[in-house]
Amino acid sequence: MPSRVPSLRMLRSFFTDGSLDSLGTSEDARSKRHSTSDLSDVPFSAVRKEGWLHCKQILTKKGKAEDREDMLAWIKVIRENSKAEGEDPGFASQALINKKLNDYRKVSPAGTKPDSSPKGPRGLGIRAEFLKQTGTSAPRSPRQDAAITKDESSSQKAPWGINIMKKNKKSAPRAFGVRLEECQPAPDNKNVPLIVEACCKVVEDRGLEYMGIYRVPGNNAVVSSLQEQLNKGATEINLQDERWQDLNVISSLLKSFFRKLPEPLFTDDKYNDFIEANRIEDASERMRTLRKLIRDLPGHYYETLKFLVGHLKTIADHSEKNKMEPRNLALVFGPTLVRTSEDNMTDMVTHMPDRYKIVETLIQHSDWFFSDKEDKGEK
């Protein structure tokens, strides 16, 4: 701490030109030594190497900070004098402190560290340490204040827990390429996908007498467009959409749905059982075995198969107009429904007649296969 506490005016003079011009006549005389004439004995090379301010402080006998602790003491005196004279300590002498700190950094010998304490925080300078001791904060620019205010308001409006909940919000069910139990369910039957019910309804309303229904493919671009829309998680289907007016597009959409099921309608684990059951020579035994296998299907698969076969039976009942008998419908839906998830060419060739025959049999005897009443002696 300096032995003599100067006034604010003297301190300002010290931080401005390195002198204390209000200490009296002796002080005025001493301050004159701060002119360039007093540096006449100093070689130019020394001035160039060490800097003007460094040489100027060497020649100044009074009013300079000798080391880091002395500098902090001068800054503290400025703060106290500013408060005594009614000035704002955060702004009145801030410019003087900043200027003197900059000068102090410039004249510090190269390679030396302001704080030699091994436990001190890295990068903590004189200004930061002083502000920490006095409990004051450095003035911020309006842009910094706005950024801090924005961060605080955003943290208040959107707590961390709510953000996590929003990110983990469950998305709406897809329609294509997912298991039946993961599809958006129909409103009237929770075990039947909404897309299956919608397609069958459109065909039955407008296509029962449409010749070649399910055999004529629809426009691929329109079918793909509808698939993308439904895969976004649509909970309702707008049947008034122009794309839903083309029967060939709707029939192709339904076939595409079953073709893209990761678990086929007849399920992978029961596929070989259905093929073997179809090859039973005794007709009655063959029918009972097929019926038992159908009843053993999981709930979603049984209900969807029941709904689809009933729809195909309705189409076949109008075969005089649409020319789609059970045999023709089996040729279309057999390879799509009766398959494995990893269908290979060998199975497709050797099992193709069985696939046709299974679907054709189900359409012809749909009431019996899916009736709740059981024949005497069964099971």
N, C-alpha and C positions, 0 to 999 in steps of 0.2 A: 504493500500500500504506500503511495507517495507520502513523503513527510509533510508536504504542504498541500492542502485541498484547494485547488483553484476554482474560480467561478466558471459558470457555463461559457461566458464570453472568452475567457482565457483558453478553455478547453477547445472551443470551436477554432480559435486561432491556432492552437497546437495541431489539430487534425487537418487544418487547411494548408498551412505552410511549414509546420514543424516547430513553430516558435510560440512563446507565451508573451505577447506584446503588451500585456496589462500588468506586469509585475513591477513596474516603476522604471526609473531611469536606467538602473543596472540591467533590468530585463530588456529594455529597448536596445541598450548597447549590445547585449548578448545576442539579440535577435538579428542585429545587423550582420553578424557573422554568418548568417544563412545565405548571403549573397554569393554570386559566382566568384567574386574577387577572393574570398577566403579559400577557394579551391585552386588558387593559382599554383600552389606548391604541390598539388596532387597531379601525378602524370596522367595524360589523356588515356593511356592504356588501362590504368587502374579504374578510371571513371567508366570507360567502355566495358570493362570486365565486370565490375561490381555494381554499376548503375549509379545514376545521379543521386537518388534518394539515399542509397547506402552511404556514400561519401558525405552527404549532407547531414546524416545522423551522427556520423563519427565526429564531425566538427561541432555538433550541438552538445553543450555541456549539461543543459537543463532541459526538462520537458520532453524527454524521449522514453519510450518503453524499452527497458534493458533486456527483458526476456518475455516468455509466454505468460508467466504469472503476473508480471508487471503490466502487461497489456490488458489482461483480464481486470486488474485493479482499476486501470484508467477507464475502461468501459463501464465498470460499476459506478465510478464517481460521476460519469456523464449521466447515467440513469438517475442517480440520486439528486443531482443538481437540477435535472429536468423536472423531476417531481416537485422539488422545492420551489421552483419558479412557476409552477402551475402549467407546465407544458406536458403534452402527451408523450410519455416515455417510449411509446411504440413507434412514433413517427418523427418527433421533434429532432432527436439526435440520431435517427437511424441512418441518414445519409452520411453523417460524419463517421459513425462507427463503421459503415460499409467501406468508406474511403480508406480509413486507417487500417482496417483489416486487409484490404487489397494491397496497401503499401507494405504491410507487415509480411504478407506472403511473398511479395516480390523481392524483398530484401533478405529473406531467410536464406542462409547458405544452402547450396545444392547438396542433396543427399542426407540432410537432417530431417528428423521427424518432429512435429510439434509436440507429440505426446509419447514419451518413452515407456509408459506403463504397459506391460505385456497384457494386462487384463482389460485395458480400455477397449471400447468398441471401435472396430475398424472404420476409418474414414470420418471419425468424429473430430471436427476442427474446433478452433477457438470459439467461433460464433455459435456453433451448435451446443458446445458445452456450457457457454454462458447462458444461453437461452434456457437450457435445461435447469441450471442452478436457480435462475431468477423466476422460473415458472411462466415465462412469456413465450409466445410463438412468433415466428418470423412472419412478416406481412406477406399476404398472398395477392396474386393478381386477380382481377375479376374473372378471368377465364378459369383459374384454378378453383375459385370459390364456386363458380357455376358447376364445374365438374363434380366437386365434393357434394354439393347440394343435390345434384342429379343422382349420384350413387346412393346417398342416404334415402332419398325419396323412393328410388326403385327398390331398395332393400325393404322399406316399410310396406310398399304396396304388394310386393311379391315375396313372401316369406319362403325360406328354403324348402320347407316341407310341402308347400303347395306346388312349387315348381316340380318337385319329384313326382307328386301325384299326377300332375298334368302330363309329364313325360311318360309315365307308366300307365296312362289311361288305355284301357283295352279297346282295340280297334274293332270295327264292325265286321261280322263274318263275311268271308268271301263266298263265291258261288262255284268257281271252277278250280279243279285241281286240288280239292281238299276232301277229306273224308265226309261221309254223309252226316255224321253226328256233329260236324263242325259247320255245316251249311246253315244259311238263314232259313228257319223253319216256316212252313206255311201256316197261316192263321187258323185254319180249320183242323190241321193235323200236324202236331209238333214233330212227328217222326218222318214227315215227308218234306223235302226241300221246297222252298218257295218257287224256285225256277222251274221245277218239274210240274208243280201244280199250275203255274201260269202258262207254260207252253201247252200243256194238255187242254187247258180251258180254251185257249185261242183256237186250237185245231178243232175241238169239238163244236165250238160256236160257229166257225166259218168254213171248216174244211172236211166235214164228213163226206161230202159228195165230190170233193176235189180229186180228180183223177190222178193217180200216181203219188198220192200224199206219202211222204217219207222216202220215196224213191228218187224224186227230183231234188237235186241239191240246191241250196240257196246261195246268194252272192257272198263270197268269202269275206269281202271287205266289211259288209254290213254285219255279218255274223261276228267277226272279230271286234267290231265297234260295240256291239251289245255285250260281248264277253267282258271287255274292259270296263264298261259302265257297271255291270253287275259285280265285278270283282272289287270295285271301290267300296263295297259294303252298303249298297242300296237296300233299305228296309222295305221299300214299296216299289212296285213296278207300274209304270204308266203305260197301260195297254193302248192308250190313244196315241202314243208315239208312232210316227210314220213308219219306223223300222219294224214295229210289231204288226204291221198290216200285211206283210208279205208272208204267206203261209210256208213257202219253201225255206225262207230264212228261219222261221220259228221251228220248223221240223228239223232243220240242220242244227239249230242251237240245242235242241233236246238231245239229239244223238251225240253231239260234241260233249255235252255234260257227262253222260255215262261213259264215253270213251276216255275222258280225262280223270275219272275217279282213280285215286291211288290204290284203293281197295275195291276191286270189282264187286258188282252187285251180288254175285254168287259166292264171293269171298275166296281167297286163295286156299285156305285150309280145307274147304269143302269142294273145290273144283274137281279133283280126281274122283271123289265120291259121286258127284253128279254124272260124270262121264261113265263110270262103271254101272251106275243105276240105270242109265239110259240103254245099256247094252244087255240088260236082263231080258231073256227070251220070253218068259211068262209075262203077259201084258198086265195082269192084275198085280203081280208082285212088283213089276216095274213102276206102276202108278203109285202103289203104296210107299215104295222106297223113296220115290221122288218127293211125295208129299211130306214124308217124315223129315227129309233133308231140308225142305223149305221151311217147315215149322221150327227147325233148329237154328235158323239164321238169326243173327242179332236183331234186336227190335227195329232199328232204323232201316236195316236192309230188308227185313220181312215186310214192313209197312210200305216201303217205297216200291218193292217188287209187286206187292198186291195192288197198289194204286196204278202202276204202269201197265200191268197185265190187264186190269179192268179197262183202262183206256184203249189198249190195243184191241180188246174184244169189241168195244164200241165201234172202232174203225172197221173191223172185219165184218160187223153186222151190216155195214153199208157198202159191202164189196161190189154189189151190183152197179153202183155208181162210181165208186173210186177205184175199183179193180184191185183192191188190196185184200186178198184172202189171207187166212192165217199163214199159209205157206209163204206168200210174198213178204208179209211182215216179218216172218222168222228169218228170211234171207237177209233182211236189213238189220234187224236187232240181234240176231244170234251171235255174230262175232263180237258185237259191242258189249253184250251183257254177260255171256258165258265165256270167260277168259281168265287169265292170270295177270297179275300186275307186271310180270316179266314174260310176256308172251313170246315164244320163240317160233321159228318157222316150222319146225317139226310138229309141234302141237297144233299149229294152225292148219296144217295139211291133213294130219291124221285124225284130228278131233272135229274138223269142220262139219261133217254130217251129224255128229252128235249134238253140236251146238244148235244147228238148225232144228233138229228134232225136239230138243228140250223146250225151246221157246214155242214152237208150234203146238206141242202138247199142252203147255200151260195156257195158251190162248184158247184152244179148243175146249178145255175143261177148267176154265178159270173159276167157275162157281164152286166146283168140287174141291179144288186145291186150296182155296182160301176160305171155305165155309167153316164156320165154327162147329158145325155138326160133324160127327165122325161116324163112318160106317161101322156096323156091328162087327166085332172081331178085330178091329184095328187097335194098335198100340196096346 
